[in-house]
Amino acid sequence: MPNQSDAMSEMEFKDKFIGFVDILGWKVKVKAAEAGTGMSLAELKEALKELGTSEDQRKFEKYGPMTCPESSYVQRNIDFQLTRVSDCVIVSSEISPAGVINLVNHCWGAVLRLLAKGFMCRGYITRGSIYHTNEPEMIGSGYQEALHKEPQVSAFKRKADEIGTPFVEVDPAVCNYVRDHGDSCVKKMFSRYVREDGIVTALFPFQRLQHSFIVGDLPGHSFDIERERQSNKNMCSMIKEMKECVKAFVDRSKPDVVDKAEHYIAALDAQLEVCKKTDEMIDMLGSPFPRGRIK
């Protein structure tokens, strides 16, 4: 068992990747639950689990990095720490290719799962100094920067003075690390998780919401038009359900909240257009003599 001097020697600030994700409008949802006019307490508790649990941390202890497992790391558990406080989560990982992509993946997954329940999120991913343990304890300028930058997120803003858009912004220092130190897997996965608006980079889960399929016959796979059409239909239905969930939780009496929701609704509408184009592609591929072209 470690003695007190061992514990003290491990007590130090570390340079780490730090992610902060916050659920927007949580206070309103809690009041509605208390009044019996919104989600139940059980539903709110389930939603909070999507931010992450101690089980996520244990998985890294047991299996090591799960996204890009062949990428280099310092510690097998990538020094992954997770602290959930009410409606937000703070995660941190070591400075390594495996560390950055697994932290980004965790934040991206939390945003996507909460989106499926109709929740909007905002946050910030950065690099900085932090003392972060599973006590839990968090001290450090890097942690403070993530909290400070979260309300100022401006990714994909539609007005020149708009701030507080509902996205998890990624600090340039993190993007630069991926560019300069990431291997092919890390760069590929990072590009799937984020989108740039020309100025800033942010997590963008919406592009995951599309059906993909393999054209042609491969070993163990053949193109089944009805199966692909049904899969695309299921994806469209899921996107529509997400859209209705987001709209249902919007307080129409607050213009700033409506503006935030419009970001999500517009992105979901764009994915519905992708569904439409996919249907056209499937129909064309299923026709023996295609007579038109996809517009």
C-alpha positions in Angstrom: 0.0 0.0 0.0 1.4 3.4 -1.0 2.6 5.4 2.0 2.0 9.1 2.6 5.3 10.2 1.0 4.5 8.2 -2.1 1.1 9.9 -2.4 2.7 13.3 -1.9 5.3 12.6 -4.6 2.5 11.9 -7.1 0.7 15.1 -6.2 1.7 17.4 -9.1 0.3 19.5 -11.9 0.4 17.7 -15.3 0.3 19.0 -18.8 -2.8 17.2 -20.2 -5.7 17.4 -22.7 -8.8 18.6 -20.9 -12.4 18.4 -22.0 -15.4 20.2 -20.5 -18.9 19.4 -21.6 -22.0 21.0 -20.2 -25.7 20.3 -20.9 -27.6 23.4 -21.8 -30.9 24.3 -20.2 -30.5 21.8 -17.4 -32.0 24.1 -14.8 -35.2 24.5 -16.7 -35.5 20.8 -17.2 -35.0 20.2 -13.5 -37.7 22.7 -12.6 -40.1 21.0 -15.1 -39.4 17.6 -13.6 -40.1 18.9 -10.2 -43.4 20.3 -11.4 -44.3 17.1 -13.1 -44.5 18.8 -16.5 -41.3 17.5 -18.2 -39.0 14.6 -18.1 -39.1 12.4 -15.0 -36.3 12.3 -12.4 -35.3 8.8 -13.7 -35.0 10.2 -17.2 -32.8 13.1 -16.1 -30.6 10.6 -14.2 -30.2 8.5 -17.3 -29.3 11.5 -19.4 -26.5 12.5 -16.9 -25.0 9.0 -17.4 -24.4 9.9 -21.0 -21.7 12.4 -19.9 -19.7 9.5 -18.6 -19.4 7.3 -15.5 -16.6 5.7 -13.5 -17.1 2.7 -15.8 -15.6 4.7 -18.7 -12.5 5.2 -16.6 -12.3 1.5 -15.6 -12.4 0.5 -19.3 -9.2 2.4 -19.9 -7.6 0.7 -16.9 -8.7 -2.7 -18.2 -8.4 -2.4 -22.0 -6.2 0.6 -22.7 -7.0 3.1 -25.5 -10.0 1.8 -27.5 -10.0 4.4 -30.3 -6.9 4.0 -32.4 -5.5 1.3 -30.0 -2.2 1.1 -32.1 -1.4 4.7 -31.6 1.4 5.6 -29.2 0.8 6.4 -25.5 2.7 7.0 -22.3 0.5 5.0 -19.9 -1.7 2.2 -21.1 -4.7 3.8 -19.3 -3.7 7.2 -21.0 -4.1 8.7 -17.5 -7.8 9.1 -18.3 -9.7 10.9 -15.5 -13.4 11.7 -15.4 -15.3 13.9 -12.9 -19.0 14.6 -13.3 -20.5 17.5 -11.5 -24.3 17.9 -11.8 -25.0 18.6 -15.5 -21.4 18.8 -16.7 -18.3 16.5 -17.0 -14.6 17.2 -16.9 -12.3 14.7 -18.5 -8.5 14.7 -18.9 -5.9 12.5 -20.6 -2.2 12.4 -21.1 -0.4 14.2 -23.9 -0.1 11.5 -26.5 -1.7 10.6 -29.9 -3.8 7.9 -28.1 -4.6 10.4 -25.3 -6.0 13.1 -27.5 -8.1 11.0 -29.8 -9.7 9.0 -26.9 -10.5 12.1 -25.0 -12.1 13.7 -28.1 -14.0 10.5 -28.8 -15.4 10.5 -25.3 -16.6 14.1 -25.6 -18.0 13.5 -29.1 -19.8 10.3 -28.0 -21.4 12.1 -25.0 -22.7 14.9 -27.3 -24.1 12.4 -29.8 -25.9 10.3 -27.1 -27.4 13.4 -25.5 -28.5 14.7 -28.9 -30.5 11.5 -29.3 -32.3 12.4 -26.1 -33.0 16.0 -27.3 -30.3 17.7 -25.2 -28.0 20.4 -26.5 -24.4 20.6 -25.2 -21.7 23.2 -25.1 -18.1 22.9 -24.0 -14.4 23.3 -24.7 -11.4 21.0 -25.3 -8.0 22.4 -24.5 -4.5 21.6 -23.4 -3.1 22.8 -20.1 -2.0 22.3 -16.6 -4.2 20.3 -14.2 -4.1 18.2 -11.1 -6.9 15.7 -11.7 -7.6 12.6 -9.7 -10.4 10.1 -9.1 -11.0 11.5 -5.6 -12.3 13.6 -7.5 -10.1 16.7 -7.3 -9.4 19.2 -10.1 -7.0 22.1 -9.7 -5.2 24.0 -12.5 -5.2 26.8 -15.0 -6.0 24.3 -17.8 -9.2 23.3 -16.1 -10.1 26.9 -15.4 -9.5 27.9 -19.0 -11.9 25.1 -20.3 -14.6 26.4 -17.9 -13.9 30.1 -18.9 -14.0 29.4 -22.6 -17.2 27.3 -22.6 -19.7 30.2 -22.4 -17.7 32.0 -25.2 -18.0 29.3 -27.8 -18.7 30.8 -31.2 -18.4 27.8 -33.6 -20.7 28.0 -36.6 -22.1 31.4 -35.5 -24.7 32.9 -37.8 -24.4 36.5 -36.5 -21.2 38.4 -36.2 -21.7 39.0 -32.4 -23.1 35.6 -31.6 -21.5 33.8 -28.7 -22.5 30.7 -26.7 -23.4 28.5 -29.7 -24.3 24.9 -28.7 -21.1 23.2 -29.7 -18.0 21.8 -28.1 -15.1 23.9 -29.4 -11.6 22.5 -29.8 -8.7 24.7 -28.9 -6.1 25.4 -31.7 -3.4 23.9 -29.5 -5.3 20.5 -29.6 -5.9 20.8 -33.4 -2.2 21.6 -33.9 -1.1 18.6 -31.8 -3.2 16.3 -34.0 -1.8 17.8 -37.1 1.8 17.6 -35.9 1.9 14.5 -33.8 -1.1 12.4 -34.8 -0.7 9.2 -36.8 -2.9 8.3 -39.7 -5.6 6.8 -37.5 -5.7 9.7 -35.1 -6.0 12.2 -38.0 -8.7 10.2 -39.7 -10.8 9.8 -36.6 -10.3 13.4 -35.6 -11.6 14.5 -39.0 -14.7 12.4 -38.5 -15.4 14.0 -35.1 -15.0 17.7 -35.9 -15.9 20.3 -38.5 -14.3 23.7 -39.1 -16.2 26.9 -39.9 -13.2 28.7 -41.3 -12.3 30.2 -38.0 -12.8 27.6 -35.3 -13.0 23.9 -35.0 -15.7 22.1 -33.0 -17.2 18.6 -32.4 -19.9 17.9 -35.0 -21.8 14.7 -34.3 -24.4 15.3 -37.1 -22.2 13.9 -39.9 -22.4 10.5 -38.2 -26.2 10.5 -38.9 -26.2 9.0 -42.3 -26.5 5.5 -43.8 -23.6 4.2 -45.7 -23.5 1.0 -47.8 -21.1 -1.0 -50.0 -21.7 -1.1 -53.7 -20.9 -4.4 -55.4 -20.5 -8.0 -54.1 -17.8 -8.7 -51.6 -17.1 -11.9 -49.7 -19.9 -12.4 -47.2 -21.8 -9.3 -48.5 -24.2 -8.7 -51.4 -26.1 -5.5 -52.2 -29.7 -5.9 -51.0 -31.7 -2.9 -52.2 -34.6 -3.5 -49.8 -32.3 -3.9 -46.8 -30.4 -0.7 -47.7 -33.6 1.2 -48.3 -35.0 0.1 -44.9 -31.7 1.0 -43.1 -31.8 4.5 -44.7 -35.4 4.8 -43.7 -34.6 3.9 -40.1 -31.8 6.5 -40.1 -34.3 9.2 -41.4 -36.8 8.3 -38.7 -34.1 8.5 -36.0 -33.1 12.0 -37.2 -36.7 13.2 -37.3 -37.1 11.9 -33.7 -34.0 13.8 -32.6 -35.3 16.9 -34.3 -38.7 16.6 -32.5 -37.0 16.0 -29.2 -34.8 19.1 -29.6 -37.9 21.2 -30.5 -39.9 19.8 -27.6 -37.4 21.0 -25.0 -37.1 24.6 -26.4 -38.5 27.4 -24.3 -40.0 29.5 -27.1 -40.3 32.5 -24.8 -36.5 32.8 -24.8 -35.1 34.0 -28.1 -31.5 33.1 -27.2 -32.6 29.5 -26.5 -34.5 29.3 -29.8 -31.4 30.6 -31.6 -29.3 27.8 -30.1 -31.9 25.1 -31.0 -32.0 26.4 -34.6 -28.3 25.4 -35.0 -29.2 21.8 -34.2 -32.4 21.8 -36.2 -30.6 23.2 -39.3 -27.9 20.5 -39.0 -30.5 17.8 -38.6 -32.4 19.1 -41.6 -29.1 18.9 -43.6 -28.8 15.2 -42.7 -32.4 14.6 -43.8 -31.3 15.9 -47.2 -28.5 13.4 -47.1 -31.0 10.7 -46.4 -33.0 11.9 -49.5 -30.0 11.7 -51.7 -29.1 8.3 -50.3 -32.6 7.1 -51.3 -32.1 8.4 -54.8 -28.7 6.6 -55.0 -30.2 3.3 -53.8 -33.0 3.6 -56.3 -30.6 4.3 -59.1 -28.3 1.3 -58.1 -31.4 -0.9 -57.9 -32.5 -0.1 -61.4 -31.1 -2.3 -64.2 -30.9 0.6 -66.6 -30.6 3.9 -64.8 -32.3 6.6 -66.9 -31.7 9.6 -64.8 -29.0 11.1 -62.7 -28.9 12.2 -59.1 -29.3 16.0 -58.8 
